[in-house]
């Protein structure tokens, strides 16, 4: 840009940020469409299900904005101006957090089993929407398990 050669790392971060921004713009358009259709619907079930999607998409959009902000910080070197934080938990706190993560993993596993049971029971009662919703809750719990596994590895390594 000002005659200064870009480092390969700078270029890759810039490209990634551009891709994130493009995806965020696309998501914003879809989010607007979901909201519009949810508001237009007169069927309460249709509105409810579309609003579930809207809530997820809003969360995705906020997460994407935070990721973009982090990349912008890296590009602007603002992170170097901040107080250095290692992000590593120490001693008793790390042990306490690791124990809590372990308990949460167990709770999520138990929740998945319960949701599977309820999903099957709903199928027998021909409650298709319940079966659908339990399926989404199972996937949410699986997502939670992935996050907890990441935290477990991080806390175990520190």
Backbone as CSV, one residue per row, in Angstrom:
resi,resn,N_x,N_y,N_z,CA_x,CA_y,CA_z,C_x,C_y,C_z
1,UNK,0.835,-1.167,0.000,0.000,0.000,0.000,0.877,1.226,0.000
2,UNK,1.673,1.688,0.771,2.447,2.910,0.673,3.851,2.611,0.193
3,UNK,3.957,1.654,-0.702,5.261,1.280,-1.211,6.012,0.353,-0.279
4,UNK,5.356,-0.070,0.787,5.980,-0.992,1.739,5.571,-2.401,1.356
5,UNK,6.538,-3.278,1.161,6.168,-4.639,0.776,5.411,-5.331,1.916
6,UNK,4.400,-6.086,1.518,3.608,-6.802,2.511,4.297,-8.107,2.863
7,UNK,4.237,-8.454,4.126,4.758,-9.752,4.540,3.746,-10.817,4.142
8,UNK,4.186,-12.057,3.956,3.231,-13.124,3.633,2.172,-13.280,4.719
9,UNK,2.557,-13.091,5.994,1.607,-13.211,7.081,0.549,-12.114,6.992
10,UNK,0.980,-10.879,6.702,0.055,-9.761,6.564,-0.926,-10.058,5.442
11,UNK,-0.407,-10.511,4.307,-1.266,-10.799,3.155,-2.276,-11.889,3.471
12,UNK,-1.861,-12.935,4.164,-2.788,-14.030,4.465,-3.853,-13.566,5.461
13,UNK,-3.473,-12.747,6.433,-4.449,-12.219,7.384,-5.428,-11.307,6.656
14,UNK,-4.926,-10.463,5.761,-5.786,-9.561,4.998,-6.764,-10.355,4.127
15,UNK,-6.261,-11.397,3.459,-7.147,-12.219,2.621,-8.225,-12.893,3.466
16,UNK,-7.822,-13.438,4.612,-8.780,-14.093,5.494,-9.821,-13.087,5.980
17,UNK,-9.380,-11.899,6.364,-10.305,-10.877,6.819,-11.270,-10.497,5.694
18,UNK,-10.785,-10.367,4.478,-11.657,-10.045,3.347,-12.711,-11.135,3.136
19,UNK,-12.291,-12.389,3.270,-13.240,-13.491,3.124,-14.290,-13.449,4.238
20,UNK,-13.850,-13.190,5.474,-14.789,-13.084,6.590,-15.781,-11.954,6.340
21,UNK,-15.287,-10.810,5.888,-16.161,-9.661,5.646,-17.172,-9.970,4.551
22,UNK,-16.735,-10.642,3.502,-17.646,-11.021,2.421,-18.721,-11.976,2.946
23,UNK,-18.303,-12.947,3.729,-19.256,-13.900,4.304,-20.229,-13.168,5.236
24,UNK,-19.733,-12.248,6.034,-20.590,-11.497,6.958,-21.636,-10.687,6.199
25,UNK,-21.240,-10.090,5.072,-22.212,-9.333,4.264,-23.298,-10.271,3.722
26,UNK,-22.882,-11.448,3.240,-23.856,-12.418,2.742,-24.802,-12.863,3.856
27,UNK,-24.232,-13.143,5.027,-25.051,-13.563,6.161,-26.043,-12.484,6.567
28,UNK,-25.611,-11.231,6.512,-26.502,-10.128,6.877,-27.701,-10.076,5.933
29,UNK,-27.461,-10.304,4.652,-28.579,-10.320,3.694,-29.534,-11.471,3.998
30,UNK,-28.983,-12.658,4.279,-29.834,-13.797,4.604,-30.588,-13.560,5.912
31,UNK,-29.921,-12.986,6.880,-30.548,-12.694,8.158,-31.748,-11.775,7.954
32,UNK,-31.578,-10.784,7.119,-32.667,-9.866,6.802,-33.831,-10.620,6.161
33,UNK,-33.519,-11.539,5.264,-34.569,-12.338,4.610,-35.296,-13.218,5.615
34,UNK,-34.554,-13.879,6.498,-35.187,-14.713,7.519,-36.123,-13.893,8.392
35,UNK,-35.662,-12.713,8.811,-36.499,-11.851,9.656,-37.789,-11.472,8.933
36,UNK,-37.623,-11.096,7.678,-38.761,-10.667,6.868,-39.791,-11.785,6.741
37,UNK,-39.330,-12.978,6.423,-40.243,-14.111,6.244,-40.892,-14.486,7.575
38,UNK,-40.108,-14.459,8.664,-40.661,-14.787,9.983,-41.760,-13.803,10.374
39,UNK,-41.553,-12.524,10.089,-42.549,-11.500,10.419,-43.783,-11.617,9.532
40,UNK,-43.575,-12.047,8.289,-44.663,-12.154,7.331,-45.569,-13.344,7.611
41,UNK,-45.018,-14.385,8.199,-45.777,-15.611,8.418,-46.892,-15.403,9.428
42,UNK,-48.044,-16.003,9.130,-49.160,-15.958,10.071,-49.254,-17.252,10.875
43,UNK,-48.497,-18.269,10.468,-48.483,-19.543,11.187,-47.511,-19.434,12.356
44,UNK,-47.994,-19.591,13.588,-47.108,-19.445,14.751,-45.924,-20.414,14.735
45,UNK,-46.130,-21.639,14.275,-45.037,-22.611,14.244,-43.971,-22.185,13.240
46,UNK,-44.393,-21.723,12.075,-43.438,-21.256,11.066,-42.649,-20.068,11.608
47,UNK,-43.346,-19.122,12.217,-42.666,-17.968,12.798,-41.692,-18.371,13.882
48,UNK,-42.116,-19.304,14.747,-41.253,-19.775,15.832,-39.979,-20.412,15.279
49,UNK,-40.121,-21.312,14.311,-38.958,-22.003,13.747,-38.029,-21.031,13.019
50,UNK,-38.600,-20.107,12.267,-37.762,-19.122,11.577,-37.052,-18.208,12.573
51,UNK,-37.712,-17.879,13.663,-37.067,-17.052,14.687,-35.936,-17.792,15.405
52,UNK,-36.031,-19.124,15.490,-34.895,-19.901,16.001,-33.684,-19.721,15.090
53,UNK,-33.939,-19.765,13.792,-32.855,-19.561,12.822,-32.315,-18.146,12.931
54,UNK,-33.200,-17.168,13.056,-32.779,-15.768,13.193,-31.859,-15.607,14.407
55,UNK,-32.225,-16.218,15.530,-31.394,-16.106,16.739,-30.015,-16.709,16.499
56,UNK,-29.969,-17.872,15.848,-28.670,-18.485,15.529,-27.863,-17.603,14.585
57,UNK,-28.504,-17.091,13.563,-27.805,-16.259,12.587,-27.303,-14.961,13.214
58,UNK,-28.084,-14.393,14.129,-27.629,-13.185,14.829,-26.378,-13.484,15.661
59,UNK,-26.390,-14.642,16.332,-25.214,-15.049,17.107,-24.014,-15.257,16.186
60,UNK,-24.244,-15.908,15.035,-23.161,-16.116,14.065,-22.607,-14.778,13.585
61,UNK,-23.504,-13.842,13.333,-23.087,-12.531,12.829,-22.226,-11.796,13.861
62,UNK,-22.643,-11.855,15.133,-21.850,-11.212,16.199,-20.489,-11.885,16.343
63,UNK,-20.460,-13.204,16.252,-19.197,-13.932,16.348,-18.280,-13.568,15.185
64,UNK,-18.834,-13.504,13.994,-18.045,-13.142,12.817,-17.495,-11.726,12.962
65,UNK,-18.299,-10.812,13.492,-17.828,-9.433,13.699,-16.658,-9.404,14.681
66,UNK,-16.727,-10.214,15.723,-15.624,-10.267,16.693,-14.368,-10.849,16.059
67,UNK,-14.541,-11.860,15.205,-13.385,-12.463,14.532,-12.743,-11.451,13.574
68,UNK,-13.570,-10.711,12.868,-13.065,-9.683,11.950,-12.324,-8.609,12.750
69,UNK,-12.891,-8.196,13.867,-12.248,-7.188,14.708,-10.875,-7.669,15.173
70,UNK,-10.782,-8.929,15.544,-9.498,-9.495,15.975,-8.485,-9.440,14.836
71,UNK,-8.907,-9.784,13.642,-7.999,-9.717,12.490,-7.608,-8.278,12.188
72,UNK,-8.549,-7.354,12.310,-8.230,-5.938,12.093,-7.197,-5.469,13.107
73,UNK,-7.347,-5.895,14.365,-6.363,-5.554,15.397,-4.978,-6.066,15.005
74,UNK,-4.929,-7.292,14.522,-3.642,-7.858,14.119,-3.020,-7.049,12.984
75,UNK,-3.860,-6.644,12.032,-3.345,-5.876,10.901,-2.867,-4.493,11.326
76,UNK,-3.565,-3.897,12.284,-3.210,-2.547,12.722,-2.184,-2.555,13.850
77,UNK,-1.783,-3.726,14.261,-0.784,-3.889,15.318,-1.254,-3.323,16.647
78,UNK,-2.563,-3.188,16.808,-3.049,-2.647,18.081,-2.873,-3.648,19.202
79,UNK,-2.818,-4.917,18.873,-2.666,-5.902,19.939,-1.315,-5.758,20.628
80,UNK,-0.304,-5.214,19.938,1.010,-5.024,20.551,0.976,-3.917,21.597
81,UNK,0.014,-3.002,21.483,-0.082,-1.888,22.428,-0.759,-2.299,23.733
82,UNK,-1.483,-3.413,23.699,-2.216,-3.858,24.871,-1.291,-4.551,25.850
83,UNK,-1.774,-4.653,27.062,-1.055,-5.406,28.074,-0.995,-6.859,27.617
84,UNK,0.162,-7.441,27.738,0.330,-8.816,27.302,-0.396,-9.734,28.274
85,UNK,-1.284,-10.557,27.725,-2.000,-11.550,28.516,-1.716,-12.902,27.911
86,UNK,-1.267,-13.796,28.711,-0.930,-15.117,28.197,-2.155,-15.975,27.977
87,UNK,-3.217,-15.716,28.715,-4.409,-16.525,28.572,-4.269,-17.880,29.253
88,UNK,-3.221,-18.058,30.014,-2.984,-19.329,30.679,-3.469,-19.225,32.123
89,UNK,-4.314,-20.150,32.494,-4.780,-20.213,33.871,-3.693,-20.872,34.708
90,UNK,-3.670,-20.556,35.983,-2.611,-21.116,36.812,-3.168,-21.827,38.032
91,UNK,-2.400,-22.756,38.543,-2.627,-23.413,39.815,-4.026,-23.884,40.093
92,UNK,-4.523,-23.456,41.239,-5.816,-23.916,41.733,-6.962,-23.511,40.796
93,UNK,-6.879,-22.330,40.206,-7.935,-21.877,39.291,-8.013,-22.805,38.080
94,UNK,-6.865,-23.143,37.508,-6.837,-24.041,36.348,-7.457,-25.390,36.718
95,UNK,-7.084,-25.908,37.876,-7.601,-27.203,38.329,-9.122,-27.129,38.528
96,UNK,-9.596,-26.029,39.133,-11.023,-25.842,39.367,-11.777,-25.746,38.029
97,UNK,-11.220,-24.983,37.088,-11.863,-24.848,35.776,-11.880,-26.170,35.025
98,UNK,-10.784,-26.895,35.098,-10.713,-28.191,34.427,-11.757,-29.140,35.007
99,UNK,-11.911,-29.128,36.325,-12.946,-29.950,36.963,-14.340,-29.555,36.500
100,UNK,-14.578,-28.256,36.403,-15.889,-27.770,35.946,-16.138,-28.196,34.501
101,UNK,-15.118,-28.083,33.661,-15.252,-28.495,32.263,-15.578,-29.984,32.193
102,UNK,-14.904,-30.788,32.994,-15.163,-32.234,33.025,-16.624,-32.508,33.403
103,UNK,-17.133,-31.808,34.406,-18.532,-31.990,34.823,-19.487,-31.562,33.707
104,UNK,-19.148,-30.483,33.028,-20.002,-29.997,31.935,-20.020,-30.987,30.781
105,UNK,-18.867,-31.593,30.485,-18.816,-32.613,29.431,-19.781,-33.740,29.783
106,UNK,-19.736,-34.186,31.043,-20.647,-35.245,31.487,-22.106,-34.833,31.357
107,UNK,-22.396,-33.595,31.729,-23.777,-33.100,31.642,-24.243,-33.041,30.192
108,UNK,-23.375,-32.603,29.292,-23.740,-32.541,27.871,-23.962,-33.945,27.311
109,UNK,-23.103,-34.894,27.702,-23.278,-36.273,27.241,-24.605,-36.839,27.719
110,UNK,-24.928,-36.599,28.987,-26.196,-37.064,29.538,-27.363,-36.382,28.825
111,UNK,-27.218,-35.082,28.570,-28.268,-34.357,27.851,-28.517,-34.921,26.473
112,UNK,-27.449,-35.275,25.765,-27.602,-35.865,24.426,-28.390,-37.167,24.518
113,UNK,-28.050,-38.005,25.504,-28.767,-39.271,25.676,-30.251,-39.022,25.956
114,UNK,-30.534,-38.048,26.805,-31.930,-37.729,27.121,-32.662,-37.183,25.904
115,UNK,-31.999,-36.293,25.153,-32.624,-35.756,23.942,-32.892,-36.865,22.923
116,UNK,-31.955,-37.807,22.802,-32.149,-38.933,21.873,-33.385,-39.729,22.281
117,UNK,-33.528,-39.980,23.576,-34.690,-40.713,24.074,-35.980,-39.936,23.776
118,UNK,-35.981,-38.655,24.079,-37.168,-37.833,23.845,-37.481,-37.714,22.353
119,UNK,-36.439,-37.644,21.544,-36.631,-37.569,20.094,-37.324,-38.843,19.597
120,UNK,-36.875,-39.986,20.095,-37.473,-41.257,19.697,-38.922,-41.339,20.178
121,UNK,-39.173,-40.912,21.412,-40.536,-40.927,21.950,-41.446,-40.004,21.141
122,UNK,-40.914,-38.875,20.722,-41.712,-37.933,19.917,-42.063,-38.533,18.571
123,UNK,-41.125,-39.276,18.003,-41.366,-39.916,16.707,-42.537,-40.891,16.831
124,UNK,-42.578,-41.637,17.925,-43.655,-42.607,18.136,-45.003,-41.927,18.303
125,UNK,-44.995,-40.687,18.751,-46.240,-39.938,18.930,-46.581,-39.075,17.716
126,UNK,-45.781,-39.214,16.668,-45.968,-38.429,15.438,-45.912,-36.925,15.710
127,UNK,-44.945,-36.524,16.521,-44.703,-35.114,16.804,-43.452,-34.702,16.042
128,UNK,-43.617,-34.494,14.741,-42.475,-34.210,13.870,-41.686,-32.981,14.309
129,UNK,-42.397,-31.947,14.746,-41.692,-30.724,15.125,-40.865,-30.955,16.389
130,UNK,-41.351,-31.787,17.314,-40.561,-32.104,18.499,-39.308,-32.889,18.101
131,UNK,-39.487,-33.828,17.210,-38.342,-34.605,16.724,-37.314,-33.673,16.089
132,UNK,-37.772,-32.724,15.305,-36.884,-31.731,14.695,-36.150,-30.927,15.761
133,UNK,-36.885,-30.415,16.743,-36.287,-29.569,17.777,-35.310,-30.347,18.648
134,UNK,-35.652,-31.582,18.994,-34.692,-32.391,19.767,-33.436,-32.647,18.948
135,UNK,-33.588,-32.844,17.649,-32.408,-33.014,16.790,-31.516,-31.784,16.813
136,UNK,-32.113,-30.595,16.812,-31.293,-29.375,16.856,-30.627,-29.222,18.220
137,UNK,-31.325,-29.639,19.289,-30.716,-29.554,20.613,-29.549,-30.541,20.741
138,UNK,-29.678,-31.690,20.111,-28.573,-32.659,20.111,-27.363,-32.048,19.409
139,UNK,-27.585,-31.422,18.269,-26.467,-30.794,17.549,-25.862,-29.643,18.351
140,UNK,-26.704,-28.881,19.060,-26.174,-27.831,19.938,-25.301,-28.435,21.029
141,UNK,-25.760,-29.520,21.627,-24.966,-30.180,22.669,-23.660,-30.721,22.100
142,UNK,-23.701,-31.224,20.882,-22.465,-31.696,20.241,-21.500,-30.528,20.012
143,UNK,-22.048,-29.371,19.652,-21.224,-28.168,19.503,-20.623,-27.786,20.851
144,UNK,-21.435,-27.843,21.905,-20.941,-27.532,23.249,-19.826,-28.497,23.642
145,UNK,-19.991,-29.764,23.283,-18.964,-30.764,23.601,-17.652,-30.418,22.890
146,UNK,-17.731,-29.994,21.639,-16.517,-29.625,20.898,-15.822,-28.443,21.573
147,UNK,-16.595,-27.462,22.010,-16.020,-26.298,22.701,-15.389,-26.733,24.018
148,UNK,-16.089,-27.575,24.769,-15.556,-28.050,26.041,-14.297,-28.889,25.852
149,UNK,-14.259,-29.698,24.804,-13.059,-30.494,24.515,-11.875,-29.579,24.203
150,UNK,-12.129,-28.501,23.470,-11.078,-27.513,23.194,-10.561,-26.919,24.497
151,UNK,-11.498,-26.531,25.365,-11.111,-25.945,26.655,-10.370,-26.967,27.511
152,UNK,-10.793,-28.215,27.473,-10.115,-29.255,28.239,-8.662,-29.393,27.789
153,UNK,-8.462,-29.448,26.480,-7.085,-29.547,25.955,-6.259,-28.326,26.347
154,UNK,-6.856,-27.149,26.236,-6.151,-25.913,26.561,-5.781,-25.844,28.038
155,UNK,-6.725,-26.221,28.893,-6.462,-26.183,30.328,-5.468,-27.277,30.740
156,UNK,-5.535,-28.413,30.086,-4.605,-29.506,30.405,-3.196,-29.180,29.979
157,UNK,-3.060,-28.409,28.887,-1.726,-28.070,28.356,-1.075,-26.946,29.138
158,UNK,-1.857,-26.146,29.860,-1.274,-24.979,30.542,-0.609,-25.357,31.847
